[in-house]
Amino acid sequence: MGLFSTLFSKRSQPDSVAEPDVPMPSPELATEPAPAPEATTTPLAPATAAPEAALTVVSSQVRAQAEELVQSVVHELPNFIAVAVVDSASGHILAGQWAGHSGGAVEVAVANAEIVRQTHLAIEALQLGPAEQLEDILITLRYQLHLLQVLPQAGWLLYLAIRSQDTNLGLARTVLRSHAA
């Protein structure tokens, strides 16, 4: 299966499990630009998977660090659509907040982790050497920008979605890079 068919095929179940008995958000994605976020946001629910999938154990300390990172980004960029910390290896959401509808959050986290994994493979295939490292990925849509900041020390991916008319791309990248250091 090719890179794009792998990345864009519909996933019915995520690859890993955070905690049992936690419902997965609805898989429907909004087709229109989301309305501006209000003062309230919805925390993302941990991913769940088929019973045969291996259980990913995440310590409360790791979850607290991830939540602190999310809160810091939310504080610095209040006009966000989504902010999440994702385990790069499994695609599991460690912490996150979604402004408004959170449907598809699990699928987005898994797909973003796969994009990062495939980009690492492409960099290796190009034989650029160890000095060349993936820092971030920018996905531009008509009304939204999606930034994937790689946090290699923790093995995490910091995901941010913003409306392009509400937040400056340079500011968003600066905020994410400040958390990657």
Contact map, one row per residue, 1 for C-alpha under 8 A:
1110110000000000000000000000000000000000000000000000000000000000000000000000000000000000000000000000000000000000000000000000000000000000000000000000000000000000000000000000000000000
1111110000000000000000000000000000000000000000000000000000000000000000000000000000000000000000000000000000000000000000000000000000000000000000000000000000000000000000000000000000000
1111111000000000000000000000000000000000000000000000000000000000000000000000000000000000000000000000000000000000000001000000000000000000000000000000000000000000000000000000000000000
0111111100000000000000000000000000000000000000000000000000000000000000000000000000000000000000000000000000000000000000000000000000000000000000000000000000000000000000000000000000000
1111111110000000000000000000000000000000000000000000000000000000000000000000000000000000000000000000000000000000000000000000000000000000000000000000000000000000000000000000000000000
1111111110000000000000000000000000000000000000000000000000000000000000000000000000000000000000000000000000000000000000000000000000000000000000000000000000000000000000000000000000000
0011111110000000000000000000000000000000000000000000000000000000000000000000000000000000000000000000000000000010011000000000000000000000000000000000000000000000000000000000000000000
0001111111000000000000000000000000000000000000000000000000000000000000000000000000000000000000000000000000000010000000000000000000000000000000000000000000000000000000000000000000000
0000111111100000000000000000000000000000000000000000000000000000000000000000000000000000000000000000000000000000000000000000000000000000000000000000000000000000000000000000000000000
0000000111110000000000000000000000000000000000000000000000000000000000000000000000000000000000000000000000000000000000000000000000000000000000000000000000000000000000000000000000000
0000000011111100000000000000000000000000000000000000000000000000000000000000000000000000000000000000000000100000000000000000000000000000000000000000000000000000000000000000000000000
0000000001111100000000000000000000000000000000000000000000000000000000000000000000000000000000000000000000000000000000000000000000000000000000000000000000000000000000000000000000000
0000000000111110000000000000000000000000000000011100000000000000000000000000000000000000000000000000000000100000000000000000000000000000000000000000000000000000000000000000000000000
0000000000111111100000000000000000000000000000111000000000000000000000000000000000000000001100000000000001100100000000000000000000000000000000000000000000000000000000000000000000000
0000000000001111100000000000000000000000000000001000100000000000000000000000000000000000011100000000000000000100000000000000000000000000000000000000000000000000000000000000000000000
0000000000000111110000000000000000000000000000111000111100000000000000000000000000000000011100000000000000000000000000000000000000000000000000000000000000000000000000000000000000000
0000000000000111111100000000000000000000000001111000111100000000000000000000000000000000000100000000000000000000000000000000000000000000000000000000000000000000000000000000000000000
0000000000000001111100000000000000000000000001110000001111000000000000000000000000000000000110000000000000000000000000000000000000000000000000000000000000000000000000000000000000000
0000000000000000111111000000000000000000000001110000001110000000000000000000000000000000000000000000000000000000000000000000000000000000000000000000000000000000000000000000000000000
0000000000000000111111000000000000000000000000010000000000000000000000000000000000000000000000000000000000000000000000000000000000000000000000000000000000000000000000000000000000000
0000000000000000001111100000000000000000000000010000000000000000000000000000000000000000000000000000000000000000000000000000000000000000000000000000000000000000000000000000000000000
0000000000000000001111110000000000000000000011110000000000000000000000000000000000000000000000000000000000000000000000000000000000000000000000000000000000000000000000000000000000000
0000000000000000000011111000000000000000000010110000000000000000000000000000000000000000000000000000000000000000000000000000000000000000000000000000000000000000000000000000000000000
0000000000000000000001111100000000000000000011110000000000000000000000000000000000000000000000000000000001000000000000000000000000000000000000000000000000000000000000000000000000000
0000000000000000000000111110000000000000000010000000000000000000000000000000000000000000000000000000011111000000000000000000000000000000000000000000000000000000000000000000000000000
0000000000000000000000011111000000000000000000000000000000000000000000000000000000000000000000000000011100000000000000000000000000000000000000000000000000000000000000000000000000000
0000000000000000000000001111100000000000000000000000000000000000000000000000000000000000000000000000001111100000000000000000000000000000000000000000000000000000000000000000000000000
0000000000000000000000000111110000000000000000000000000000000000000000000000000000000000000000000000001100000000000000000000000000000000000000000000000000000000000000000000000000000
0000000000000000000000000011111000000000000000000000000000000000000000000000000000000000000000000000001100000000000000000000000000000000000000000000000000000000000000000000000000000
0000000000000000000000000001111111000000000000000000000000000000000000000000000000000000000000000000101000000000000000000000000000000000000000000000000000000000000000000000000000000
0000000000000000000000000000111110000000000000000000000000000000000000000000000000000000000000000000000000000000000000000000000000000000000000000000000000000000000000000000000000000
0000000000000000000000000000011111000000000000000000000000000000000000000000000000000000000000000000000000000000000000000000000000000000000000000000000000000000000000000000000000000
0000000000000000000000000000011111100000000000000000000000000000000000000000000000000000000000000000000000000000000000000000000000000000000000110000000000000000000000000000000000000
0000000000000000000000000000010111110000000000000000000000000000000000000000000010000000000000000001000000000000000000000000000000000000000000000000000000000000000000000000000000000
0000000000000000000000000000000011111000000000000000000000000000000000000000000000000000000000000001000000000000000000000000000000000000000000000000000000000000000000000000000000000
0000000000000000000000000000000001111100000000000000000000000000000000000000001000000000000000000000000000000000000000000000000000000000000000000000000000000000000000000000000000000
0000000000000000000000000000000000111111100000000000000000000000000000000000001110000000000000000011000000000000000000000000000000000000000000000000000000000000000000000000000000000
0000000000000000000000000000000000011111100000000000000000000000000000000000000000000000000000000010000000000000000000000000000000000000000000000000000000000000000000000000000000000
0000000000000000000000000000000000001111100000000000000000000000000000000000000000000000000000000000000000000000000000000000000000000000000000000000000000000000000000000000000000000
0000000000000000000000000000000000001111110000000000000000000000000000000000000000000000000000000010000000000000000000000000000000000000000000000000000000000000000000000000000000000
0000000000000000000000000000000000001111111000000000000000000000000000000000000000000000000000001111000000000000000000000000000000000000000000000000000000000000000000000000000000000
0000000000000000000000000000000000000001111100000000000000000000000000000000000000000000000000001111110000000000000000000000000000000000000000000000000000000000000000000000000000000
0000000000000000000000000000000000000000111110000000000000000000000000000000000000000000000000111100000000000000000000000000000000000000000000000000000000000000000000000000000000000
0000000000000000000000000000000000000000011111000000000000000000000000000000000000000000000010111100010010000000000000000000000000000000000000000000000000000000000000000000000000000
0000000000000000000001111000000000000000001111100000000000000000000000000000000000000000000000000000000000000000000000000000000000000000000000000000000000000000000000000000000000000
0000000000000000111001010000000000000000000111110000000000000000000000000000000000000000000111100000000001000000000000000000000000000000000000000000000000000000000000000000000000000
0000000000000101111001110000000000000000000011111000000000000000000000000000000000000000000110000000000001000000000000000000000000000000000000000000000000000000000000000000000000000
0000000000001101111111110000000000000000000001111100000000000000000000000000000000000000000000000000000000000000000000000000000000000000000000000000000000000000000000000000000000000
0000000000001111100000000000000000000000000000111110100000000000000000000000000000000000000000000000000000000000000000000000000000000000000000000000000000000000000000000000000000000
0000000000001000000000000000000000000000000000011111100000000000000000000000000000000000000000000000000000000000000000000000000000000000000000000000000000000000000000000000000000000
0000000000000000000000000000000000000000000000001111110000000000000000000000000000000000000000000000000000000000000000000000000000000000000000000000000000000000000000000000000000000
0000000000000000000000000000000000000000000000000111110000000000000000000000000000000000000000000000000000000000000000000000000000000000000000000000000000000000000000000000000000000
0000000000000011100000000000000000000000000000001111111000000000000000000000000000000000000000000000000000000000000000000000000000000000000000000000000000000000000000000000000000000
0000000000000001100000000000000000000000000000000011111100000000000000000000000000000000000000000000000000000000000000000000000000000000000000000000000000000000000000000000000000000
0000000000000001111000000000000000000000000000000000111110000000000000000000000000000000000000000000000000000000000000000000000000000000000000000000000000000000000000000000000000000
0000000000000001111000000000000000000000000000000000011111000000000000000000000000000000000000000000000000000000000000000000000000000000000000000000000000000000000000000000000000000
0000000000000000011000000000000000000000000000000000001111100000000000000000000000000000000000000000000000000000000000000000000000000000000000000000000000000000000000000000000000000
0000000000000000010000000000000000000000000000000000000111110110000000000000000000000000000001000000000000000000000000000000000000000000000000000000000000000000000000000000000000000
0000000000000000000000000000000000000000000000000000000011111110000000000000000000000000000000000000000000000000000000000000000000000000000000000000000000000000000000000000000000000
0000000000000000000000000000000000000000000000000000000001111111000000000000000000000000000000000000000000000000000000000000000000000000000000000000000000000000000000000000000000000
0000000000000000000000000000000000000000000000000000000000111111100000000000000000000000000000000000000000000000000000000000000000000000000000000000000000000000000000000000000000000
0000000000000000000000000000000000000000000000000000000001111111110000000000000000000000000001000000000000000000000000000000000000000000000000000000000000000000000000000000000000000
0000000000000000000000000000000000000000000000000000000001111111111000000000000000000000000001100000000000000000000000000000000000000000000000000000000000000000000000000000000000000
0000000000000000000000000000000000000000000000000000000000011111111100000000000000000000000000000000000000000000000000000000000000000000000000000000000000000000000000000000000000000
0000000000000000000000000000000000000000000000000000000000001111111110000000000000000000000000000000000000000000000000000000000000000000000000000000000000000000000000000000000000000
0000000000000000000000000000000000000000000000000000000000000111111111000000000000001000000001100000000000000000000000000000000000000000000000000000000000000000000000000000000000000
0000000000000000000000000000000000000000000000000000000000000011111111100000000000001000000001110000000000000000000000000000000000000000000000000000000000000000000000000000000000000
0000000000000000000000000000000000000000000000000000000000000001111111110000000000000000000000000000000000000000000000000000000000000000000000000000000000000000000000000000000000000
0000000000000000000000000000000000000000000000000000000000000000111111111000000000001000000000000000000000000000000000000000000000000000000000000000000000000000000000000000000000100
0000000000000000000000000000000000000000000000000000000000000000011111111100000000111000000000111000000000000000000000000000000000000000000000000000000000000000000000000000000000000
0000000000000000000000000000000000000000000000000000000000000000001111111110000000000000000000000000000000000000000000000000000000000000000000000000000000000000000000000000000000000
0000000000000000000000000000000000000000000000000000000000000000000111111111000000000000000000000000000000000000000000000000000000000000000000000000000000000000000000000000000000000
0000000000000000000000000000000000000000000000000000000000000000000011111111100000100000000000000000000000000000000000000000000000000000000000000000000000000000000000000000001100000
0000000000000000000000000000000000000000000000000000000000000000000001111111110100100000000000000000000000000000000000000000000000000000000000000000000000000000000000000000000000000
0000000000000000000000000000000000000000000000000000000000000000000000111111110000000000000000000000000000000000000000000000000000000000000000000000000000000000000000000000000000000
0000000000000000000000000000000000000000000000000000000000000000000000011111110000000000000000000000000000000000000000000000000000000000000000000000000000000000000000000000001000000
0000000000000000000000000000000000000000000000000000000000000000000000001111111100000000000000000000000000000000000000000000000000000000000000000000000000000000000000100001001000000
0000000000000000000000000000000000000000000000000000000000000000000000000111111100000000000000000000000000000000000000000000000000000000000000000000000000000000000000000000000000000
0000000000000000000000000000000000011000000000000000000000000000000000000000111110000000000000000000000000000000000000000000000000000000000000000000000000000000011001100000000000000
0000000000000000000000000000000000001000000000000000000000000000000000000100111111100000000000000010000000000000000000000000000000000000000000000000000000000001111000100000000000000
0000000000000000000000000000000001001000000000000000000000000000000000000000001111100000000000000111000000000000000000000000000000000000000000000000000000000001111000000000000000000
0000000000000000000000000000000000000000000000000000000000000000000000000000000111110000000000011110000000000000000000000000000000000000000000000000000000000011110000000000000000000
0000000000000000000000000000000000000000000000000000000000000000000001001100000111111000000000011100000000000000000000000000000000000000000000000000000000000111100000000000000000000
0000000000000000000000000000000000000000000000000000000000000000000001000000000001111100000011111000000000001000000000000000000000000000000000000000000000000111000000000000000000000
0000000000000000000000000000000000000000000000000000000000000000011011000000000000111110000011110000000000000000000000000000000000000000000000000000000000011110000000000000000000000
0000000000000000000000000000000000000000000000000000000000000000000000000000000000011111001111100000000000001000100000000000000000000000000000000000000000011110000000000000000000000
0000000000000000000000000000000000000000000000000000000000000000000000000000000000001111111111000000000000000000100000000000000000000000000000000000000000111000000000000000000000000
0000000000000000000000000000000000000000000000000000000000000000000000000000000000000111111100000000000000000000100110000000000000000000000000000000000000111000000000000000000000000
0000000000000000000000000000000000000000000000000000000000000000000000000000000000000011111000000000000000000000100000000000000000000000000000000000000000100000000000000000000000000
0000000000000011000000000000000000000000000000000000000000000000000000000000000000000011111100000000000000000100100000000000000000000000000000000000000000000000000000000000000000000
0000000000000111000000000000000000000000000000000000000000000000000000000000000000000111111110000000000000001111110000000000000000000000000000000000000000000000000000000000000000000
0000000000000111110000000000000000000000000001100000000000000000000000000000000000000111011111000000000001001100000000000000000000000000000000000000000000000000000000000000000000000
0000000000000000010000000000000000000000000101100000000000000000000000000000000000011110001111110000000001001000000000000000000000000000000000000000000000000000000000000000000000000
0000000000000000000000000000000000000000000001000000000001000110011000000000000000011110000111110000000000000000000000000000000000000000000000000000000000000000000000000000000000000
0000000000000000000000000000000000000000001101000000000000000010011001000000000000011100000011111000000000000000000000000000000000000000000000000000000000000000000000000000000000000
0000000000000000000000000000000000000000001100000000000000000000001001000000000001111000000011111100000000000000000000000000000000000000000000000000000000000000000000000000000000000
0000000000000000000000000000000000000000111100000000000000000000000001000000000001110000000000111110000000000000000000000000000000000000000000000000000000000000000000000000000000000
0000000000000000000000000000000000000000111100000000000000000000000000000000000011100000000000011111110000000000000000000000000000000000000000000000000000000000000000000000000000000
0000000000000000000000000000000000001101110000000000000000000000000000000000000111000000000000001111110000000000000000000000000000000000000000000000000000000000000000000000000000000
0000000000000000000000000000000001101000110000000000000000000000000000000000000010000000000000000111110000000000000000000000000000000000000000000000000000000000000000000000000000000
0000000000000000000000000000010000000000010000000000000000000000000000000000000000000000000000000111111000000000000000000000000000000000000000000000000000000000000000000000000000000
0000000000000000000000001100000000000000010100000000000000000000000000000000000000000000000000000111111110000000000000000000000000000000000000000000000000000000000000000000000000000
0000000000000000000000001111110000000000000000000000000000000000000000000000000000000000000000000000111110000000000000000000000000000000000000000000000000000000000000000000000000000
0000000000000000000000001111100000000000000000000000000000000000000000000000000000000000000000000000011111110000000000000000000000000000000000000000000000000000000000000000000000000
0000000000000000000000001010000000000000000100000000000000000000000000000000000000000000000000000000011111111000000000000000000000000000000000000000000000000000000000000000000000000
0000000000000100000000011010000000000000000001100000000000000000000000000000000000000000000110000000000111111100000000000000000000000000000000000000000000000000000000000000000000000
0000000000101100000000000010000000000000000000000000000000000000000000000000000000000000000000000000000111111110000000000000000000000000000000000000000000000000000000000000000000000
0000000000000000000000000000000000000000000000000000000000000000000000000000000000000000000000000000000111111111000000000000000000000000000000000000000000000000000000000000000000000
0000000000000000000000000000000000000000000000000000000000000000000000000000000000010100001110000000000011111111100000000000000000000000000000000000000000000000000000000000000000000
0000000000000110000000000000000000000000000000000000000000000000000000000000000000000000011100000000000001111111110000000000000000000000000000000000000000000000000000000000000000000
0000001100000000000000000000000000000000000000000000000000000000000000000000000000000000001000000000000000111111111000000000000000000000000000000000000000000000000000000000000000000
0000000000000000000000000000000000000000000000000000000000000000000000000000000000000000001000000000000000011111111100000000000000000000000000000001000000000010000000000000000000000
0000000000000000000000000000000000000000000000000000000000000000000000000000000000000111111000000000000000001111111110000000000000000000000000000000000000001000000000000000000000000
0000001000000000000000000000000000000000000000000000000000000000000000000000000000000000001000000000000000000111111111000000000000000000000000000000000000000000000000000000000000000
0000001000000000000000000000000000000000000000000000000000000000000000000000000000000000000000000000000000000011111111100000000000000000000000000000000000000000000000000000000000000
0000000000000000000000000000000000000000000000000000000000000000000000000000000000000001000000000000000000000001111111110000000000000000100000000000000000000000000000000000000000000
0000000000000000000000000000000000000000000000000000000000000000000000000000000000000001000000000000000000000000111111111000000000000000000000000000000000000000000000000000000000000
0010000000000000000000000000000000000000000000000000000000000000000000000000000000000000000000000000000000000000011111111100000000000000000000000000000000000000000000000000000000000
0000000000000000000000000000000000000000000000000000000000000000000000000000000000000000000000000000000000000000001111111110000000000100000000000000000000000000000000000000000000000
0000000000000000000000000000000000000000000000000000000000000000000000000000000000000000000000000000000000000000000111111111000000000100000000000000000000000000000000000000000000000
0000000000000000000000000000000000000000000000000000000000000000000000000000000000000000000000000000000000000000000011111111100000000000000000000000000000000000000000000000000000000
0000000000000000000000000000000000000000000000000000000000000000000000000000000000000000000000000000000000000000000001111111110000000000000000000000000000000000000000000000000000000
0000000000000000000000000000000000000000000000000000000000000000000000000000000000000000000000000000000000000000000000111111111100000000000000000000000000000000000000000000000000000
0000000000000000000000000000000000000000000000000000000000000000000000000000000000000000000000000000000000000000000000011111111110000000000000000000000000000000000000000000000000000
0000000000000000000000000000000000000000000000000000000000000000000000000000000000000000000000000000000000000000000000001111111000000000000000000000000000000000000000000000000000000
0000000000000000000000000000000000000000000000000000000000000000000000000000000000000000000000000000000000000000000000000111111100000000000000000000000000000000000000000000000000000
0000000000000000000000000000000000000000000000000000000000000000000000000000000000000000000000000000000000000000000000000011111110000000000000000000000000000000000000000000000000000
0000000000000000000000000000000000000000000000000000000000000000000000000000000000000000000000000000000000000000000000000011011111110000000000000000000000000000000000000000000000000
0000000000000000000000000000000000000000000000000000000000000000000000000000000000000000000000000000000000000000000000000001001111110000000000000000000000000000000000000000000000000
0000000000000000000000000000000000000000000000000000000000000000000000000000000000000000000000000000000000000000000000000000000111111000000000000000000000000000000000000000000000000
0000000000000000000000000000000000000000000000000000000000000000000000000000000000000000000000000000000000000000000000000000000111111000000000000000000000000000000000000000000000000
0000000000000000000000000000000000000000000000000000000000000000000000000000000000000000000000000000000000000000000000000000000111111100000000000000000000000000000000000000000000000
0000000000000000000000000000000000000000000000000000000000000000000000000000000000000000000000000000000000000000000000000000000001111110000000000000000000000000000000000000000000000
0000000000000000000000000000000000000000000000000000000000000000000000000000000000000000000000000000000000000000000000110000000000011111000000000000010000000000000000000000000000000
0000000000000000000000000000000000000000000000000000000000000000000000000000000000000000000000000000000000000000000000000000000000001111100000000000111000000000000000000000000000000
0000000000000000000000000000000000000000000000000000000000000000000000000000000000000000000000000000000000000000000000000000000000000111110000000011110000000000000000000000000000000
0000000000000000000000000000000000000000000000000000000000000000000000000000000000000000000000000000000000000000000100000000000000000011111000000011100000000000000000000000000000000
0000000000000000000000000000000000000000000000000000000000000000000000000000000000000000000000000000000000000000000000000000000000000001111100001111000000000000000000000000000000000
0000000000000000000000000000000000000000000000000000000000000000000000000000000000000000000000000000000000000000000000000000000000000000111110001110000000000000000000000000000000000
0000000000000000000000000000000000000000000000000000000000000000000000000000000000000000000000000000000000000000000000000000000000000000011111011100000000000000000000000000000000000
0000000000000000000000000000000000000000000000000000000000000000000000000000000000000000000000000000000000000000000000000000000000000000001111111100000000000000000000000000000000000
0000000000000000000000000000000000000000000000000000000000000000000000000000000000000000000000000000000000000000000000000000000000000000000111110000000000000000000000000000000000000
0000000000000000000000000000000010000000000000000000000000000000000000000000000000000000000000000000000000000000000000000000000000000000000011111000000000000000001110000000000000000
0000000000000000000000000000000010000000000000000000000000000000000000000000000000000000000000000000000000000000000000000000000000000000000111111100000000000000111100000000000000000
0000000000000000000000000000000000000000000000000000000000000000000000000000000000000000000000000000000000000000000000000000000000000000011110111110000000000000111100001000000000000
0000000000000000000000000000000000000000000000000000000000000000000000000000000000000000000000000000000000000000000000000000000000000000011110011111000000000011110000000000000000000
0000000000000000000000000000000000000000000000000000000000000000000000000000000000000000000000000000000000000000000000000000000000000001111000001111100000000011100000000000100000000
0000000000000000000000000000000000000000000000000000000000000000000000000000000000000000000000000000000000000001000000000000000000000001110000000111110000001111000000000000000000000
0000000000000000000000000000000000000000000000000000000000000000000000000000000000000000000000000000000000000000000000000000000000000011100000000011111000001110000000000000000110010
0000000000000000000000000000000000000000000000000000000000000000000000000000000000000000000000000000000000000000000000000000000000000111000000000001111100111100000000000000000000010
0000000000000000000000000000000000000000000000000000000000000000000000000000000000000000000000000000000000000000000000000000000000000010000000000000111111111100000000000000000000010
0000000000000000000000000000000000000000000000000000000000000000000000000000000000000000000000000000000000000000000000000000000000000000000000000000011111110000000000000000000000000
0000000000000000000000000000000000000000000000000000000000000000000000000000000000000000000000000000000000000000000000000000000000000000000000000000001111110000000000000000000000000
0000000000000000000000000000000000000000000000000000000000000000000000000000000000000000000000000000000000000000000000000000000000000000000000000000001111110000000000000000000000000
0000000000000000000000000000000000000000000000000000000000000000000000000000000000000011100000000000000000000000000000000000000000000000000000000000011111111000000000000000000000000
0000000000000000000000000000000000000000000000000000000000000000000000000000000000001111000000000000000000000000000000000000000000000000000000000000011111111100000000000000000000000
0000000000000000000000000000000000000000000000000000000000000000000000000000000000001111000000000000000000000000100000000000000000000000000000000001111000111110000000000000000000000
0000000000000000000000000000000000000000000000000000000000000000000000000000000000111100000000000000000000000000000000000000000000000000000000000001111000011111000000000000000100000
0000000000000000000000000000000000000000000000000000000000000000000000000000000001111100000000000000000000000001000000000000000000000000000000000111100000001111100000000000000000000
0000000000000000000000000000000000000000000000000000000000000000000000000000000111110000000000000000000000000000000000000000000000000000000000000111000000000111110000000000000000000
0000000000000000000000000000000000000000000000000000000000000000000000000000000111100000000000000000000000000000000000000000000000000000000000011110000000000011111000000000000000000
0000000000000000000000000000000000000000000000000000000000000000000000000000001111000000000000000000000000000000000000000000000000000000000000011100000000000001111101100000000000000
0000000000000000000000000000000000000000000000000000000000000000000000000000001110000000000000000000000000000000000000000000000000000000000000111000000000000000111111100000000000000
0000000000000000000000000000000000000000000000000000000000000000000000000000000000000000000000000000000000000000000000000000000000000000000000111000000000000000011111111000000000000
0000000000000000000000000000000000000000000000000000000000000000000000000000000000000000000000000000000000000000000000000000000000000000000000100000000000000000001111110000000000000
0000000000000000000000000000000000000000000000000000000000000000000000000000001000000000000000000000000000000000000000000000000000000000000000000000000000000000011111110000000000000
0000000000000000000000000000000000000000000000000000000000000000000000000000101100000000000000000000000000000000000000000000000000000000000000000000000000000000011111111011000000000
0000000000000000000000000000000000000000000000000000000000000000000000000000000000000000000000000000000000000000000000000000000000000000000000000000000000000000000111111111000000000
0000000000000000000000000000000000000000000000000000000000000000000000000000000000000000000000000000000000000000000000000000000000000000000000001000000000000000000100111111100000000
0000000000000000000000000000000000000000000000000000000000000000000000000000000000000000000000000000000000000000000000000000000000000000000000000000000000000000000000011111110000000
0000000000000000000000000000000000000000000000000000000000000000000000000000000000000000000000000000000000000000000000000000000000000000000000000000000000000000000000111111111000000
0000000000000000000000000000000000000000000000000000000000000000000000000000100000000000000000000000000000000000000000000000000000000000000000000000000000000000000000111111111100000
0000000000000000000000000000000000000000000000000000000000000000000000000000000000000000000000000000000000000000000000000000000000000000000000000010000000000000000000001111111110000
0000000000000000000000000000000000000000000000000000000000000000000000000000000000000000000000000000000000000000000000000000000000000000000000000000000000000000000000000111111111000
0000000000000000000000000000000000000000000000000000000000000000000000001001100000000000000000000000000000000000000000000000000000000000000000000000000000000000000000000011111111100
0000000000000000000000000000000000000000000000000000000000000000000000001000000000000000000000000000000000000000000000000000000000000000000000000000100000000100000000000001111111110
0000000000000000000000000000000000000000000000000000000000000000000000000000000000000000000000000000000000000000000000000000000000000000000000000000100000000000000000000000111111111
0000000000000000000000000000000000000000000000000000000000000000000000000000000000000000000000000000000000000000000000000000000000000000000000000000000000000000000000000000011111111
0000000000000000000000000000000000000000000000000000000000000000000010000000000000000000000000000000000000000000000000000000000000000000000000000000000000000000000000000000001111111
0000000000000000000000000000000000000000000000000000000000000000000000000000000000000000000000000000000000000000000000000000000000000000000000000000111000000000000000000000000111111
0000000000000000000000000000000000000000000000000000000000000000000000000000000000000000000000000000000000000000000000000000000000000000000000000000000000000000000000000000000011111
